[in-house]
Amino acid sequence: MSVLELANISKHFGAIQAVNDVSLSIEAGQVVGLMGDNGAGKSTLVKMIAGNFRPSHGTMQMDGKELILHKPVEARQHGIEIVHQDLALCNNLTAAANVYLGRELRRGVGPFRILDYASMYKRAGQIFAVLKSETRPRDLVKQMSGGQRQAVAIARTMLSQAKIVLMDEPTAAISVRQVAEVLNLIRHLRDQGIAVVLISHRMPDVFDVADRVIVMRRGRKVADKTIASSSPEEVTGLITGAIEQV
Amino acid sequence: MAVTLDQTIAQKQHTLLTRVFASQTFWVVIAVILACLFLSVATDSFATSKNLYNITRNVTFVAIVALGMTFVIITGGIDLSVGSVLCLCSMVLAVTMHAGYGIEVGIAAAIATALIIGAFNGILIAYLGFPPFVVTLGMLSIARSLAMVASNNTVVFQFGPDHDKLLALGGGAWVFGIANPVLYTILLALITGFVLRWTKFGRHIFAIGGNEHAATLTGVPVRQIKVAVYMISALAAGLAGIIQTGWLGAVTTNLGNGMELQVIAATVIGGANLAGGMGTAFGAVVGAALIEVIRNSLGLLGINAFWQGVFIGGAILLAVLFDRLRNFRRNE
């Protein structure tokens, strides 16, 4: 059953057609690699799902109901979470503080409510345990490795009942060992029944972790097939245009 | 024995003691204590109750303003206008009371002035994207000028029907012979410390100083909070102005001149980072104490008062040096 369904989505900025008549569906517990060259329309597509842009044409459906987003907060309320490319972490805060940034837990009555440190440390620790990441909730993020930082950013998406997690180039600027760590984090998300959209330039990562690959070129979807029935060579051909469409 | 994942996650890296030793504030406290011990031995006049009363009271004005400044500096901003705002608020209070209004009206007018100026600074910075340095530099000039306009550049020393109430408010010692300004400082420091550590607002201030873009993306109301911190800074300056007016019993348009530098120095000496993301209420008070002890000791040790600027300037540089050294250590 599909969590998110896009039907004939287009987006143009003035005369520029950034996304052109794209339809796709994303299923629970599935990792979808979204690939394409710079300017292929991946980011625009993702920004529409994230509530940054509204589509010019077409409709989005979530769990069978029409989805109309005006701002990013609404996407979050619908269970769509984003891991930004720069992770959006505050180095001066602890891991737990970063996980809860913007939705801090508090205790107390009425206007006299104070931060609930104990619960935030505890819950953040539980999420890191689920993610199988050696990340201590009390540590400052500035002392952390790239993989741990990813874990913190991903842990954010697990606070609420996320249905879809959009990850923008999560493996772009980290070491080989940390890439493996991040791919594991993605698998753990999938095992929770969460749909993951992985936007990436890195062919090996997508073929390692994704179940399906969607390729975009010049605003159009040119391929949407299972990883098993495709190959890196074919995807490269689709990205560059050497292969027109499959 | 194998260490499980749960044990690793539950591990605490720092004990209370290591954290205390790692903090700059702790070493500044040590410096203040050592300086006091030295002065007690080297001079007869330092450890007298009268001198200690003077020091604690003198600390308060810089300390109160530094508490407000701490909020601004944690967000990565700066407020250069505090000295002038202090003067303007004192003058508004003085002129209002001199005109025959009661102390309540005077204080309300002074506080309203502070909040309006803070909101003006904050809106230009948060919504129109002006650099904090430029906005508050402009306000430094504007507020002092307005104080001169309000008083026609005269000294105000008669505060109408509630004259004595105002003097008691700032100059009295209502509890255990502790000067009133000291009590206000302790109260405001406790409130500041509480807000920074235990409220969502405080957490968001640190987040903005750490990574403003991240704070925006995660749904922190960055602009509103920035306006609020500049209002808090101006409010602190206004409160200090009200208290100082009561203590001095007279207001000149020279009040608070150059105070912004002392306040910023106090905040940074106490462990705040001018790049944002770090700072404590206790640090601001301790930083102010160190500056005052330096000032006081110069007088007691018989060093010419003209040298005061050199020592205060040196303290500012030393503060930035502390800041730099900590950054070097971190980068290694």
Interface residues (C-beta under 8 A of the other chain):
Chain A: P72 V73 R76 H84 D86 L87 A88 L89 C90 N91 N92 L93 A97 L101 G102 R103 E104 R106 R113 I114 L115 G125 F128 A129 K132 E134 T135 R136 P137 R138 D139 K142 R156
Chain B: L5 D6 T8 I9 A10 Q11 K12 Q13 H14 R197 W198 T199 K200 R203 F206 A207 G209 G210 N211 H213 A214 A215 L217 T218 G219 V220 G277 M278 R330
